[in-house]
Amino acid sequence: MIKKRYIVILCVILMIVFGSVIALTKPVLPTIQIPGEVYPGTEGLLPQALFNGTGITNTFVATVIMWILMLILAFGLRARSRTADDVPTGFYNIFEMIFEGAYNFAERIAGSKVRVLLPYFMTFILMILLANWMELVPGVDSIGMWEFLPHLEGVEAAAVAEQEAAAIGEELSPEELEEIVHSVTEV
């Protein structure tokens, strides 16, 4: 029979080992979030209460296009489902395969409530798929407006000042370089 103190000692050793492994791992990096680009000349077009006067952004336009594609897909598949063909062909066949797979998946999870939940589930999945697939088309959801970034001018000015100082045999301190960067970006 193992004594309790050996179990406690073993647990303490395991906590030390696992704690040191966790301490050596790198922390999770923060996510990078880029705001939507506003189309030029659209500031104030949309209602102030809903859009805070930001204008029409590229992500808003991409979402509207995605919903238009969803409606075209829904009405196109609905018209195709009413035909008398027993064997589906082409795109409708692929979509029916996807729908049957999603229906069976949702039925195993939701049981008898599948008829109520499936439209929401499929809409959510198709919305995510279409929005992500649209991003694969070059030029979609990107405006490419040039933005003035003054901090880069400060870094360039500091590099030029450092080269000039090196040419005459001097060395600038980090404080002087930082002062040059800040003096350029404040202008």
Residue frames as a rotation matrix with the C-alpha (Angstrom) as fourth column:
MET 1
0.584 0.812 0.000 0.00
0.812 -0.584 0.000 0.00
0.000 0.000 -1.000 0.00
ILE 2
-0.320 -0.669 0.670 1.37
0.648 -0.671 -0.361 3.40
0.691 0.319 0.648 -1.01
LYS 3
-0.290 0.159 -0.944 1.48
0.863 -0.382 -0.330 5.94
-0.413 -0.910 -0.027 1.76
LYS 4
0.715 0.694 0.078 -0.33
0.674 -0.656 -0.341 9.24
-0.185 0.297 -0.937 1.38
ARG 5
0.470 -0.575 -0.670 2.84
-0.129 -0.796 0.592 11.28
-0.873 -0.192 -0.448 1.69
TYR 6
-0.586 -0.685 0.433 4.33
0.317 0.298 0.900 9.58
-0.746 0.665 0.043 -1.38
ILE 7
0.044 0.701 0.712 1.20
0.998 -0.004 -0.057 10.41
-0.037 0.714 -0.700 -3.37
VAL 8
0.862 0.251 -0.441 1.43
0.305 -0.951 0.055 14.04
-0.406 -0.183 -0.896 -2.21
ILE 9
-0.011 -0.950 -0.313 5.14
-0.111 -0.309 0.944 14.20
-0.994 0.045 -0.102 -3.07
LEU 10
-0.541 -0.123 0.832 4.43
0.719 0.447 0.533 12.70
-0.438 0.886 -0.153 -6.51
CYS 11
0.493 0.806 0.328 1.67
0.870 -0.446 -0.212 15.28
-0.025 0.390 -0.921 -7.10
VAL 12
0.689 -0.314 -0.653 3.98
-0.012 -0.906 0.424 18.13
-0.724 -0.285 -0.628 -6.07
ILE 13
-0.422 -0.892 0.161 6.71
0.115 0.124 0.986 16.88
-0.899 0.434 0.051 -8.41
LEU 14
-0.282 0.404 0.870 4.21
0.947 0.263 0.184 16.57
-0.154 0.876 -0.457 -11.27
MET 15
0.793 0.582 -0.180 2.95
0.561 -0.813 -0.155 20.10
-0.237 0.022 -0.971 -10.60
ILE 16
0.266 -0.783 -0.562 6.52
-0.160 -0.611 0.776 21.43
-0.951 -0.117 -0.288 -10.69
VAL 17
-0.626 -0.512 0.588 7.27
0.433 0.400 0.808 19.59
-0.649 0.760 -0.029 -13.95
PHE 18
0.008 0.713 0.701 4.04
0.999 -0.040 0.029 20.66
0.049 0.700 -0.713 -15.68
GLY 19
0.787 0.268 -0.556 4.34
0.386 -0.917 0.105 24.19
-0.481 -0.297 -0.825 -14.29
SER 20
-0.111 -0.908 -0.404 7.84
-0.074 -0.398 0.914 24.57
-0.991 0.131 -0.023 -15.67
VAL 21
-0.605 -0.029 0.796 6.71
0.736 0.362 0.572 23.30
-0.305 0.932 -0.198 -19.08
ILE 22
0.468 0.850 0.244 3.84
0.884 -0.455 -0.109 25.79
0.019 0.266 -0.964 -19.13
ALA 23
0.617 -0.283 -0.735 6.18
0.139 -0.879 0.455 28.60
-0.775 -0.383 -0.503 -18.05
LEU 24
-0.461 -0.886 0.052 8.51
0.157 -0.024 0.987 27.86
-0.873 0.464 0.150 -20.97
THR 25
-0.137 0.467 0.873 5.81
0.976 0.213 0.039 28.07
-0.167 0.858 -0.485 -23.63
LYS 26
-0.956 -0.191 0.224 5.32
0.251 -0.926 0.282 31.30
0.154 0.325 0.933 -25.52
PRO 27
-0.478 0.830 -0.287 2.22
0.091 -0.278 -0.956 33.35
-0.873 -0.484 0.057 -24.71
VAL 28
0.062 0.610 0.790 -0.62
0.954 0.196 -0.226 33.64
-0.293 0.768 -0.570 -27.18
LEU 29
-0.899 -0.438 0.008 -0.08
0.412 -0.839 0.355 36.64
-0.149 0.322 0.935 -29.41
PRO 30
-0.242 0.852 -0.465 -2.85
-0.018 -0.483 -0.875 39.22
-0.970 -0.203 0.133 -29.71
THR 31
0.126 0.374 0.919 -4.96
0.909 0.328 -0.258 39.28
-0.398 0.868 -0.298 -32.86
ILE 32
-0.886 -0.370 -0.279 -4.44
0.195 -0.844 0.499 41.93
-0.420 0.387 0.821 -35.47
GLN 33
0.120 0.979 0.164 -7.64
0.805 0.001 -0.593 43.75
-0.581 0.203 -0.789 -36.35
ILE 34
-0.922 -0.372 0.111 -7.81
0.352 -0.683 0.640 45.95
-0.162 0.629 0.760 -39.40
PRO 35
-0.211 0.896 -0.390 -10.77
0.007 -0.398 -0.917 48.33
-0.977 -0.197 0.077 -39.68
GLY 36
0.259 0.415 0.872 -12.81
0.865 0.302 -0.401 48.38
-0.430 0.858 -0.281 -42.87
GLU 37
-0.829 -0.558 -0.032 -11.69
0.460 -0.714 0.528 50.83
-0.318 0.423 0.849 -45.54
VAL 38
0.120 0.883 -0.453 -14.20
0.279 -0.468 -0.839 53.61
-0.953 -0.026 -0.302 -46.23
TYR 39
-0.002 -0.030 1.000 -15.02
1.000 0.006 0.002 54.28
-0.006 1.000 0.030 -49.88
PRO 40
-0.875 -0.392 -0.282 -14.12
0.401 -0.915 0.027 57.88
-0.269 -0.090 0.959 -50.73
GLY 41
-0.841 0.530 0.106 -17.07
-0.388 -0.729 0.564 60.26
0.376 0.433 0.819 -50.80
THR 42
-0.152 0.831 -0.535 -19.45
0.239 0.556 0.796 58.03
0.959 -0.007 -0.283 -48.84
GLU 43
-0.864 -0.152 -0.480 -19.04
0.498 -0.121 -0.859 59.65
0.073 -0.981 0.180 -45.43
GLY 44
-0.754 0.610 -0.242 -22.47
-0.314 -0.659 -0.683 60.69
-0.577 -0.439 0.689 -44.17
LEU 45
-0.638 0.541 -0.547 -24.48
-0.574 0.139 0.807 58.75
0.513 0.829 0.222 -46.78
LEU 46
-0.335 0.484 -0.808 -25.77
0.451 0.836 0.314 56.17
0.827 -0.259 -0.499 -44.32
PRO 47
0.666 0.683 0.300 -27.93
0.057 -0.447 0.893 57.00
0.744 -0.578 -0.337 -41.28
GLN 48
-0.146 -0.753 0.642 -25.91
-0.626 -0.432 -0.649 58.50
0.766 -0.497 -0.408 -38.43
ALA 49
0.335 0.358 0.872 -27.71
-0.935 0.239 0.261 56.41
-0.115 -0.903 0.415 -35.77
LEU 50
0.976 0.108 0.188 -26.82
-0.091 0.991 -0.099 53.07
-0.197 0.080 0.977 -37.38
PHE 51
0.652 -0.732 0.200 -23.42
0.665 0.425 -0.614 53.68
0.364 0.533 0.764 -38.95
ASN 52
0.483 -0.446 -0.754 -21.99
0.598 -0.461 0.656 56.52
-0.640 -0.767 0.044 -36.82
GLY 53
0.857 -0.033 -0.514 -21.26
-0.304 -0.837 -0.455 58.57
-0.415 0.546 -0.728 -39.94
THR 54
0.007 -0.947 0.323 -18.38
-0.079 0.321 0.944 56.35
-0.997 -0.032 -0.073 -41.04
GLY 55
-0.077 -0.003 -0.997 -19.54
-0.972 -0.221 0.076 55.90
-0.221 0.975 0.014 -44.63
ILE 56
0.910 0.396 -0.122 -19.76
-0.414 0.856 -0.308 52.77
-0.017 0.331 0.943 -46.72
THR 57
0.024 -0.938 0.345 -16.91
-0.772 0.202 0.603 50.38
-0.636 -0.281 -0.719 -45.95
ASN 58
-0.412 -0.280 -0.867 -15.51
-0.831 0.506 0.232 47.60
0.374 0.816 -0.441 -48.09
THR 59
-0.998 0.053 0.036 -16.73
0.031 0.888 -0.458 44.97
-0.056 -0.456 -0.888 -45.63
PHE 60
-0.271 0.955 -0.119 -20.28
-0.243 -0.188 -0.952 46.35
-0.931 -0.229 0.283 -45.77
VAL 61
0.110 0.264 -0.958 -20.26
-0.981 -0.125 -0.147 46.14
-0.159 0.956 0.245 -49.58
ALA 62
-0.746 -0.440 -0.500 -18.84
-0.520 0.854 0.024 42.60
0.417 0.279 -0.865 -49.42
THR 63
-0.834 0.498 0.237 -21.61
0.077 0.531 -0.844 41.58
-0.546 -0.686 -0.481 -47.00
VAL 64
0.071 0.880 -0.469 -24.30
-0.593 -0.341 -0.729 43.03
-0.802 0.330 0.498 -49.27
ILE 65
-0.134 -0.195 -0.972 -22.82
-0.955 0.287 0.074 41.18
0.264 0.938 -0.225 -52.26
MET 66
-0.970 -0.242 -0.035 -22.71
-0.217 0.920 -0.325 37.98
0.111 -0.307 -0.945 -50.20
TRP 67
-0.477 0.862 0.171 -26.41
-0.037 0.175 -0.984 38.32
-0.878 -0.475 -0.052 -49.29
ILE 68
0.190 0.501 -0.845 -27.32
-0.895 -0.266 -0.359 38.99
-0.404 0.824 0.397 -52.94
LEU 69
-0.524 -0.454 -0.721 -25.46
-0.710 0.700 0.075 35.80
0.470 0.551 -0.689 -53.91
MET 70
-0.934 0.239 0.266 -27.29
-0.027 0.694 -0.719 33.92
-0.356 -0.679 -0.642 -51.15
LEU 71
-0.044 0.981 -0.187 -30.66
-0.403 -0.188 -0.896 35.09
-0.914 0.036 0.403 -52.52
ILE 72
0.074 -0.003 -0.997 -29.70
-0.994 0.078 -0.074 34.17
0.078 0.997 0.003 -56.09
LEU 73
-0.853 -0.447 -0.271 -28.59
-0.411 0.894 -0.179 30.75
0.323 -0.041 -0.946 -54.86
ALA 74
-0.722 0.625 0.298 -31.78
-0.048 0.384 -0.922 30.23
-0.690 -0.680 -0.248 -52.86
PHE 75
0.219 0.871 -0.439 -34.16
-0.599 -0.235 -0.765 31.23
-0.770 0.431 0.471 -55.66
GLY 76
-0.122 -0.344 -0.931 -32.15
-0.961 0.275 0.025 29.34
0.248 0.898 -0.364 -58.28
LEU 77
-0.964 -0.254 -0.081 -32.14
-0.220 0.930 -0.294 26.13
0.150 -0.266 -0.952 -56.25
ARG 78
-0.448 0.876 0.181 -35.82
-0.184 0.108 -0.977 26.53
-0.875 -0.471 0.113 -55.38
ALA 79
0.277 0.530 -0.802 -36.74
-0.894 -0.165 -0.418 26.79
-0.353 0.832 0.428 -59.07
ARG 80
-0.429 -0.526 -0.734 -34.58
-0.755 0.655 -0.028 23.75
0.495 0.542 -0.679 -59.86
SER 81
-0.943 0.054 0.329 -36.15
-0.190 0.724 -0.663 21.70
-0.274 -0.688 -0.673 -57.05
ARG 82
-0.081 0.997 -0.020 -39.62
-0.486 -0.057 -0.872 22.13
-0.870 -0.061 0.489 -58.57
THR 83
-0.162 -0.001 -0.987 -38.72
-0.970 0.185 0.159 20.44
0.182 0.983 -0.030 -61.86
ALA 84
0.749 0.633 0.194 -39.80
-0.653 0.755 0.061 16.86
-0.108 -0.172 0.979 -62.44
ASP 85
0.113 -0.770 -0.628 -36.30
-0.551 0.477 -0.685 15.40
0.827 0.423 -0.370 -62.86
ASP 86
0.960 0.223 -0.168 -35.86
-0.016 0.645 0.764 12.36
0.279 -0.731 0.623 -60.66
VAL 87
0.381 -0.904 -0.193 -32.08
0.919 0.348 0.187 12.37
-0.102 -0.248 0.963 -60.91
PRO 88
0.883 -0.089 -0.461 -30.44
-0.036 -0.992 0.123 15.71
-0.468 -0.092 -0.879 -60.08
THR 89
0.430 -0.768 0.474 -27.52
0.885 0.257 -0.387 16.80
0.175 0.586 0.791 -62.24
GLY 90
0.078 -0.515 0.853 -24.85
0.382 -0.775 -0.503 19.48
0.921 0.365 0.136 -62.19
PHE 91
-0.695 -0.398 0.599 -24.69
-0.261 -0.637 -0.725 22.12
0.670 -0.660 0.339 -59.49
TYR 92
0.222 0.862 0.456 -28.03
-0.863 -0.044 0.503 21.09
0.453 -0.506 0.734 -58.01
ASN 93
0.657 -0.053 -0.752 -26.64
0.149 0.987 0.061 17.59
0.739 -0.152 0.656 -57.45
ILE 94
-0.439 -0.887 -0.143 -23.67
0.417 -0.060 -0.907 18.99
0.796 -0.458 0.397 -55.50
PHE 95
-0.602 0.246 0.760 -25.88
-0.624 -0.739 -0.255 21.26
0.499 -0.628 0.598 -53.44
GLU 96
0.548 0.830 -0.102 -28.32
-0.607 0.478 0.635 18.42
0.576 -0.286 0.766 -52.70
MET 97
0.268 -0.552 -0.789 -25.41
0.486 0.785 -0.384 16.31
0.832 -0.281 0.479 -51.49
ILE 98
-0.776 -0.557 0.297 -24.28
0.083 -0.557 -0.826 19.14
0.626 -0.616 0.478 -49.18
PHE 99
-0.224 0.788 0.574 -27.83
-0.842 -0.453 0.294 19.68
0.491 -0.417 0.764 -47.96
GLU 100
0.657 0.465 -0.593 -28.40
-0.186 0.863 0.470 15.98
0.730 -0.199 0.654 -47.24
GLY 101
-0.166 -0.808 -0.565 -25.12
0.585 0.381 -0.716 15.78
0.794 -0.449 0.410 -45.32
ALA 102
-0.837 -0.110 0.536 -25.99
-0.266 -0.775 -0.574 18.85
0.478 -0.623 0.619 -43.26
TYR 103
0.157 0.973 0.170 -29.52
-0.781 0.017 0.625 17.55
0.605 -0.231 0.762 -42.66
ASN 104
0.551 0.005 -0.834 -28.25
0.245 0.955 0.167 14.19
0.798 -0.297 0.525 -41.39
PHE 105
-0.562 -0.814 -0.147 -25.63
0.462 -0.162 -0.872 15.92
0.686 -0.558 0.467 -39.24
ALA 106
-0.688 0.356 0.633 -28.19
-0.591 -0.780 -0.204 18.29
0.421 -0.514 0.747 -37.72
GLU 107
0.376 0.881 -0.287 -30.70
-0.534 0.459 0.710 15.46
0.758 -0.114 0.643 -37.25
ARG 108
0.104 -0.420 -0.901 -28.23
0.571 0.767 -0.291 13.52
0.814 -0.485 0.320 -35.11
ILE 109
-0.876 -0.482 -0.017 -27.73
0.313 -0.541 -0.780 16.59
0.367 -0.689 0.625 -32.94
ALA 110
-0.780 0.581 0.233 -31.18
-0.623 -0.755 -0.205 18.20
0.057 -0.305 0.951 -32.83
GLY 111
-0.812 0.484 0.326 -33.39
0.325 0.839 -0.437 15.15
-0.485 -0.249 -0.838 -33.29
SER 112
-0.058 0.914 0.402 -37.02
0.975 0.137 -0.172 16.06
-0.213 0.382 -0.899 -33.96
LYS 113
0.529 0.248 -0.812 -36.28
0.259 -0.958 -0.124 19.82
-0.808 -0.145 -0.571 -33.99
VAL 114
-0.451 -0.829 0.331 -34.15
0.570 0.018 0.821 19.53
-0.687 0.559 0.465 -37.13
ARG 115
-0.040 0.507 0.861 -36.85
0.965 -0.203 0.165 21.02
0.259 0.837 -0.481 -39.40
VAL 116
0.918 0.363 -0.159 -36.92
0.395 -0.866 0.305 24.18
-0.027 -0.343 -0.939 -37.26
LEU 117
0.541 -0.772 -0.333 -33.16
-0.013 -0.403 0.915 24.54
-0.841 -0.491 -0.228 -36.77
LEU 118
0.049 -0.600 0.798 -31.81
0.828 0.472 0.304 23.46
-0.559 0.646 0.520 -40.18
PRO 119
0.641 0.164 0.750 -32.68
0.655 -0.625 -0.425 26.68
0.399 0.764 -0.508 -42.08
TYR 120
0.937 -0.328 0.117 -30.78
-0.342 -0.800 0.493 28.75
-0.068 -0.502 -0.862 -39.51
PHE 121
0.386 -0.816 0.430 -27.87
0.088 0.497 0.864 26.31
-0.918 -0.295 0.264 -39.46
MET 122
0.181 -0.290 0.940 -27.57
0.943 0.323 -0.082 26.17
-0.280 0.901 0.332 -43.27
THR 123
0.862 0.150 0.485 -27.92
0.316 -0.906 -0.281 29.95
0.397 0.396 -0.828 -43.62
PHE 124
0.804 -0.591 0.061 -25.16
-0.385 -0.440 0.811 30.48
-0.453 -0.676 -0.582 -41.09
ILE 125
0.158 -0.768 0.621 -22.83
0.371 0.629 0.683 27.94
-0.915 0.122 0.384 -42.74
LEU 126
0.317 0.007 0.949 -23.50
0.949 -0.006 -0.317 29.20
0.004 1.000 -0.008 -46.29
MET 127
0.987 0.041 0.157 -23.03
0.037 -0.999 0.026 32.80
0.158 -0.020 -0.987 -45.21
ILE 128
0.513 -0.854 0.085 -19.59
-0.327 -0.103 0.939 32.01
-0.794 -0.510 -0.332 -43.78
LEU 129
0.048 -0.490 0.870 -18.61
0.668 0.663 0.337 29.91
-0.742 0.566 0.359 -46.81
LEU 130
0.581 0.237 0.779 -19.68
0.790 -0.396 -0.469 32.52
0.197 0.887 -0.417 -49.37
ALA 131
0.973 -0.230 0.003 -18.04
-0.221 -0.932 0.289 35.39
-0.063 -0.282 -0.957 -47.49
ASN 132
0.281 -0.926 0.252 -14.76
-0.224 0.193 0.955 33.49
-0.933 -0.325 -0.153 -47.22
TRP 133
0.071 -0.225 0.972 -14.85
0.832 0.551 0.067 32.19
-0.551 0.803 0.226 -50.80
MET 134
0.898 0.269 0.348 -15.44
0.420 -0.761 -0.494 35.74
0.132 0.590 -0.796 -52.07
GLU 135
0.713 -0.681 -0.165 -12.15
-0.399 -0.588 0.703 36.75
-0.576 -0.435 -0.692 -50.45
LEU 136
0.032 -0.723 0.690 -10.32
0.412 0.639 0.650 34.33
-0.911 0.264 0.318 -52.76
VAL 137
0.562 0.201 0.802 -11.34
0.824 -0.219 -0.522 36.38
0.071 0.955 -0.289 -55.81
PRO 138
-0.512 -0.844 -0.160 -8.62
0.852 -0.523 0.033 38.98
-0.112 -0.119 0.987 -56.48
GLY 139
-0.848 0.082 0.524 -9.75
0.095 -0.949 0.302 42.55
0.522 0.305 0.797 -55.87
VAL 140
0.224 0.969 -0.108 -12.82
0.297 0.038 0.954 41.68
0.928 -0.246 -0.279 -53.84
ASP 141
0.862 0.270 -0.430 -13.12
0.479 -0.151 0.865 43.53
0.168 -0.951 -0.260 -50.54
SER 142
-0.062 -0.885 -0.462 -10.00
0.811 -0.314 0.493 45.62
-0.581 -0.344 0.737 -51.12
ILE 143
0.913 0.391 -0.115 -9.98
0.285 -0.814 -0.507 49.25
-0.292 0.430 -0.854 -52.13
GLY 144
0.193 -0.948 0.255 -6.27
0.980 0.172 -0.100 49.87
0.051 0.269 0.962 -52.03
MET 145
0.875 0.117 0.470 -6.37
0.123 -0.992 0.018 53.49
0.469 0.042 -0.882 -50.88
TRP 146
-0.203 -0.975 -0.086 -3.03
0.563 -0.044 -0.825 54.99
0.801 -0.216 0.558 -49.95
GLU 147
0.866 0.451 -0.217 -2.95
0.416 -0.407 0.813 56.26
0.278 -0.795 -0.540 -46.40
PHE 148
0.268 -0.763 0.588 -0.55
-0.358 -0.645 -0.675 58.82
0.894 -0.030 -0.446 -45.03
LEU 149
0.789 -0.103 -0.606 1.59
0.540 0.585 0.605 57.24
0.292 -0.804 0.517 -42.32
PRO 150
0.720 -0.502 0.478 3.67
-0.442 -0.864 -0.242 59.96
0.535 -0.037 -0.844 -40.66
HIS 151
0.730 -0.478 0.488 5.50
-0.386 0.302 0.872 57.57
-0.565 -0.825 0.036 -38.34
LEU 152
0.620 -0.531 0.578 7.34
0.735 0.651 -0.190 56.11
-0.276 0.542 0.794 -41.32
GLU 153
0.632 -0.394 0.668 8.62
0.192 -0.755 -0.627 59.57
0.751 0.524 -0.401 -42.24
GLY 154
0.753 -0.336 0.565 9.98
-0.657 -0.428 0.621 59.93
0.033 -0.839 -0.543 -38.71
VAL 155
0.659 -0.516 0.548 11.86
0.183 0.816 0.548 56.64
-0.730 -0.261 0.632 -38.97
GLU 156
0.577 -0.436 0.690 13.26
0.786 0.068 -0.614 57.65
0.221 0.897 0.382 -42.36
ALA 157
0.706 -0.302 0.641 14.34
-0.245 -0.953 -0.179 61.06
0.665 -0.031 -0.747 -41.00
ALA 158
0.737 -0.445 0.508 16.07
-0.508 0.132 0.851 59.34
-0.446 -0.886 -0.128 -38.08
ALA 159
0.605 -0.522 0.601 17.89
0.614 0.786 0.064 57.00
-0.507 0.331 0.796 -40.48
VAL 160
0.596 -0.373 0.711 19.05
0.498 -0.523 -0.692 59.94
0.630 0.767 -0.126 -42.62
ALA 161
0.738 -0.307 0.600 20.22
-0.576 -0.750 0.325 61.85
0.350 -0.586 -0.730 -39.53
GLU 162
0.724 -0.475 0.500 22.09
-0.122 0.626 0.770 58.77
-0.679 -0.619 0.395 -38.33
GLN 163
0.561 -0.518 0.645 23.83
0.825 0.414 -0.385 58.39
-0.067 0.749 0.660 -41.71
GLU 164
0.637 -0.308 0.707 24.78
0.066 -0.892 -0.448 62.06
0.768 0.332 -0.548 -41.74
ALA 165
0.761 -0.354 0.544 26.18
-0.640 -0.269 0.720 61.78
-0.109 -0.896 -0.431 -38.22
ALA 166
0.657 -0.527 0.539 28.14
0.333 0.844 0.421 58.67
-0.677 -0.097 0.730 -39.18
ALA 167
0.666 -0.392 0.635 29.56
0.643 -0.130 -0.755 60.49
0.378 0.911 0.166 -42.22
ILE 168
0.446 -0.512 0.734 31.12
-0.384 -0.850 -0.359 63.14
0.808 -0.121 -0.576 -40.00
GLY 169
-0.434 -0.732 -0.526 32.24
0.069 0.555 -0.829 60.60
0.898 -0.396 -0.190 -37.42
GLU 170
-0.669 0.280 0.689 29.62
-0.741 -0.328 -0.586 61.16
0.062 -0.902 0.426 -34.73
GLU 171
-0.744 0.494 -0.451 27.10
0.416 0.870 0.265 58.82
0.523 0.010 -0.852 -33.19
LEU 172
-0.313 0.736 0.601 23.57
-0.627 -0.635 0.452 59.81
0.714 -0.235 0.660 -32.20
SER 173
-0.937 0.047 0.348 22.16
-0.279 0.502 -0.819 58.59
-0.212 -0.864 -0.457 -28.91
PRO 174
-0.660 0.749 0.051 18.86
0.718 0.609 0.337 56.69
0.221 0.259 -0.940 -28.82
GLU 175
-0.058 0.639 -0.767 17.26
0.672 -0.543 -0.504 59.71
-0.738 -0.544 -0.398 -27.13
GLU 176
-0.509 -0.198 -0.837 18.33
-0.362 -0.834 0.418 61.99
-0.781 0.516 0.353 -30.00
LEU 177
-0.985 0.163 -0.065 16.98
0.017 0.457 0.889 59.53
0.174 0.875 -0.452 -32.57
GLU 178
-0.373 0.895 -0.243 13.68
0.925 0.337 -0.179 59.29
-0.078 -0.292 -0.953 -30.70
GLU 179
-0.136 0.272 -0.953 13.47
0.252 -0.920 -0.299 63.09
-0.958 -0.280 0.057 -30.57
ILE 180
-0.840 -0.199 -0.505 13.98
-0.419 -0.354 0.836 63.27
-0.345 0.914 0.214 -34.35
VAL 181
-0.813 0.582 0.011 11.23
0.501 0.689 0.523 60.70
0.297 0.431 -0.852 -34.92
HIS 182
-0.110 0.822 -0.559 8.78
0.912 -0.140 -0.386 62.56
-0.396 -0.552 -0.734 -32.69
SER 183
-0.382 -0.059 -0.922 9.60
-0.035 -0.996 0.078 65.99
-0.923 0.062 0.379 -34.16
VAL 184
-0.961 0.026 -0.274 8.78
-0.274 -0.014 0.962 64.76
0.022 1.000 0.021 -37.68
THR 185
-0.643 0.750 -0.158 5.57
0.659 0.646 0.386 62.92
0.391 0.144 -0.909 -36.74
GLU 186
-0.267 0.556 -0.787 4.17
0.704 -0.445 -0.553 65.87
-0.658 -0.702 -0.273 -34.77
VAL 187
-0.832 -0.130 -0.540 4.24
-0.188 -0.849 0.493 68.15
-0.523 0.512 0.682 -37.83
